[in-house]
Amino acid sequence: MDKLIEEENKGKAEELLPELMRVTDRAASKGPLHENKAGRIKSKYARRIDELG
């Protein structure tokens, strides 16, 4: 995801955002990630994609 954002490939990054959301939510529910950490990750990437304009 970082690579797509650095390349300013907004279309592909937006396509992968739902998958990122699913994976982080699953990790938070199973235990490897704390719920707050998962929320920060999702928020960070959503904000960075929106900033691509």
HUUR-V442585 format. One record per helix or strand of 2 or more residues. SS is the DSSP state (H for helix, E for strand). FROM is the first residue (numbers start at 1). LEN is the number of residues. If there is no record, write none. Layout:
# HUUR-V442585
ss:SS from:FROM len:LEN
ss:SS from:FROM len:LEN
This chain:
# HUUR-V442585
ss:H from:2 len:5
ss:H from:10 len:21
ss:H from:35 len:17
